[in-house]
């Protein structure tokens, strides 16, 4: 009797292994086809190949479908798939960076802001996320908040042109003329003929 139980268990394990191997092969073939169709710019076909074996609990499938729908300009669907991917891997910033593309394409600036803030919750010192948030608040003329994010970016990359010039202008509009002047001059050390920095210095009395 014990021998029979072991035999049944081994047979069940064999069947499960075989089923997994078949499913894994089907998934690999579907992904391979999706890449081939993408290379030919046949995005609907690329999406269909994955939809045939779609598993809503698969991070990889959701992320891939997010990308394919984005390049196919189905931005709402792209966002939906990236959101699913993010829910499946809540500690990952990867799907958050990816979801920015369709959000920007739809000009959903409020959502873009929220996404950058979500990235910073996971990676508070990310210089690019801090810089991009600084830009959002700068163009809203919320210079105080913009400065907070530009400062973080600039402290991490003191010779980064974008962070330098935006910090300079932010300080100028905040009335911090001394700091603005110092920053504009730092820009000129990197790019002696920079028009933006020269303009800023010309405005400072």
C-alpha positions as CSV (number, residue, x, y, z in Angstrom):
1,X,0.0,0.0,0.0
2,X,2.8,2.4,0.9
3,X,4.5,1.6,-2.4
4,X,1.3,2.4,-4.3
5,X,1.0,5.8,-2.5
6,X,4.6,6.6,-3.4
7,X,4.0,5.6,-7.0
8,X,0.9,7.8,-7.3
9,X,2.7,10.7,-5.7
10,X,5.6,10.3,-8.2
11,X,3.2,10.0,-11.1
12,X,1.4,13.2,-10.0
13,X,4.7,15.0,-9.7
14,X,5.7,13.8,-13.2
15,X,2.4,15.1,-14.7
16,X,2.8,18.5,-12.9
17,X,6.4,18.8,-14.2
18,X,5.3,18.0,-17.7
19,X,2.4,20.4,-17.5
20,X,4.7,23.2,-16.2
21,X,7.2,22.5,-19.0
22,X,4.5,22.7,-21.6
23,X,3.1,25.9,-20.2
24,X,6.6,27.4,-19.8
25,X,7.3,26.6,-23.5
26,X,4.0,28.1,-24.6
27,X,4.9,31.3,-22.6
28,X,8.4,31.5,-24.1
29,X,6.9,31.0,-27.6
30,X,4.4,33.8,-27.0
31,X,7.0,36.2,-25.8
32,X,9.3,35.3,-28.7
33,X,6.4,36.0,-31.2
34,X,5.6,39.3,-29.5
35,X,9.2,40.5,-29.9
36,X,9.2,39.4,-33.6
37,X,5.9,41.2,-34.2
38,X,7.1,44.3,-32.4
39,X,10.2,44.4,-34.6
40,X,7.9,44.4,-37.6
41,X,5.8,47.1,-36.0
42,X,2.8,44.8,-35.9
43,X,1.8,45.8,-32.4
44,X,-1.7,44.3,-32.4
45,X,-0.3,40.9,-33.3
46,X,2.4,41.3,-30.6
47,X,-0.3,42.0,-28.0
48,X,-2.5,39.2,-29.2
49,X,0.3,36.7,-28.8
50,X,0.6,37.5,-25.2
51,X,-3.1,37.8,-24.5
52,X,-3.5,34.1,-25.6
53,X,-1.5,33.0,-22.5
54,X,-2.1,36.0,-20.3
55,X,-1.8,35.5,-16.6
56,X,-2.9,38.6,-14.6
57,X,-0.6,37.5,-11.7
58,X,2.5,37.7,-13.9
59,X,4.6,40.8,-13.4
60,X,6.5,40.2,-16.6
61,X,3.4,39.8,-18.8
62,X,1.8,42.9,-17.4
63,X,4.9,45.0,-17.8
64,X,5.4,43.7,-21.4
65,X,1.7,44.4,-22.3
66,X,2.1,47.9,-20.7
67,X,5.0,48.6,-23.1
68,X,3.3,47.1,-26.2
69,X,0.1,49.1,-25.6
70,X,2.2,52.2,-25.1
71,X,4.0,52.0,-28.4
72,X,0.7,51.1,-30.0
73,X,-0.7,54.3,-28.5
74,X,-3.3,52.6,-26.4
75,X,-2.2,54.7,-23.4
76,X,-5.1,53.9,-21.1
77,X,-4.5,50.2,-21.5
78,X,-0.8,50.7,-21.1
79,X,-1.4,52.5,-17.8
80,X,-3.7,49.7,-16.6
81,X,-1.1,47.0,-17.2
82,X,1.7,49.0,-15.6
83,X,-0.5,49.5,-12.6
84,X,-1.1,45.8,-12.3
85,X,2.6,45.2,-12.6
86,X,3.3,47.8,-9.8
87,X,0.7,46.1,-7.6
88,X,2.4,42.8,-8.1
89,X,5.9,44.2,-7.3
90,X,5.2,47.1,-4.9
91,X,8.9,47.5,-4.0
92,X,9.9,48.0,-7.6
93,X,10.4,51.4,-9.2
94,X,10.7,49.9,-12.7
95,X,6.9,49.9,-13.5
96,X,6.6,53.4,-12.0
97,X,9.2,54.8,-14.4
98,X,7.5,53.0,-17.2
99,X,4.0,54.2,-16.4
100,X,5.3,57.8,-16.8
101,X,5.5,57.4,-20.6
102,X,1.7,56.9,-21.2
103,X,0.8,59.4,-18.5
104,X,3.0,62.1,-20.2
105,X,1.6,61.1,-23.6
106,X,-1.9,61.8,-22.2
107,X,-0.7,65.0,-20.4
108,X,-1.9,63.7,-17.1
109,X,0.4,66.0,-15.2
110,X,-1.3,65.4,-11.8
111,X,-0.8,61.7,-12.2
112,X,2.8,62.3,-13.4
113,X,3.5,64.2,-10.2
114,X,2.0,61.4,-8.1
115,X,4.1,58.8,-9.9
116,X,7.3,60.7,-9.2
117,X,6.3,61.1,-5.5
118,X,5.7,57.3,-5.4
119,X,9.1,56.7,-6.9
120,X,10.7,58.9,-4.2
121,X,8.8,56.9,-1.5
122,X,10.8,53.9,-2.6
123,X,14.0,55.7,-3.6
124,X,14.1,59.1,-1.8
125,X,17.5,60.1,-3.2
126,X,16.8,59.4,-6.8
127,X,18.3,62.5,-8.5
128,X,16.2,62.3,-11.7
129,X,12.9,61.9,-9.9
130,X,13.8,64.9,-7.6
131,X,14.8,67.0,-10.6
132,X,11.6,66.2,-12.6
133,X,9.5,67.0,-9.6
134,X,11.4,70.3,-9.3
135,X,10.5,71.1,-12.9
136,X,6.8,70.4,-12.3
137,X,6.7,72.8,-9.4
138,X,9.0,75.4,-11.1
139,X,6.6,75.6,-14.1
140,X,3.7,76.0,-11.7
141,X,5.7,78.9,-10.2
142,X,5.8,77.1,-6.9
143,X,9.4,78.0,-6.5
144,X,9.7,77.1,-2.8
145,X,8.8,73.5,-3.4
146,X,10.8,73.4,-6.6
147,X,13.9,74.5,-4.7
148,X,13.5,71.6,-2.2
149,X,13.7,69.0,-5.0
150,X,16.3,70.8,-7.1
151,X,18.5,71.1,-4.0
152,X,18.5,67.3,-3.5
153,X,19.3,66.7,-7.2
154,X,22.1,69.3,-7.1
155,X,23.6,68.0,-3.9
156,X,23.9,64.6,-5.5
157,X,25.3,65.9,-8.8
158,X,26.9,69.3,-8.1
159,X,28.1,69.7,-11.7
160,X,25.0,68.6,-13.5
161,X,24.0,71.4,-15.9
162,X,20.3,71.0,-15.7
163,X,20.2,71.0,-11.9
164,X,22.5,74.0,-11.8
165,X,20.7,76.2,-14.2
166,X,17.2,75.3,-12.8
167,X,18.5,75.9,-9.2
168,X,19.9,79.2,-10.3
169,X,16.6,80.4,-11.9
170,X,14.6,79.1,-8.9
171,X,16.7,81.1,-6.5
172,X,16.4,84.1,-8.8
173,X,12.6,84.0,-8.7
174,X,12.7,83.4,-4.9
175,X,14.7,86.6,-4.6
176,X,17.9,84.8,-3.5
177,X,20.1,86.9,-5.7
178,X,23.4,86.0,-4.1
179,X,22.7,82.2,-4.4
180,X,21.4,82.7,-7.9
181,X,24.5,84.6,-9.0
182,X,26.8,81.9,-7.5
183,X,24.9,79.2,-9.4
184,X,24.8,81.1,-12.7
185,X,28.6,81.6,-12.5
186,X,29.0,77.9,-11.8
187,X,27.1,77.2,-15.0
188,X,29.5,79.5,-16.9
189,X,32.5,77.5,-15.5
190,X,31.1,74.5,-17.4
191,X,29.7,76.4,-20.4
192,X,31.3,79.9,-20.7
193,X,28.8,81.1,-23.3
194,X,25.6,79.6,-21.9
195,X,22.8,82.0,-22.9
196,X,20.5,81.2,-20.0
197,X,23.2,81.8,-17.4
198,X,24.3,85.0,-19.0
199,X,20.7,86.2,-19.2
200,X,20.2,85.4,-15.5
201,X,23.3,87.3,-14.5
202,X,22.2,90.3,-16.6
203,X,19.0,90.4,-14.6
204,X,20.7,90.5,-11.2
205,X,21.4,94.1,-10.1
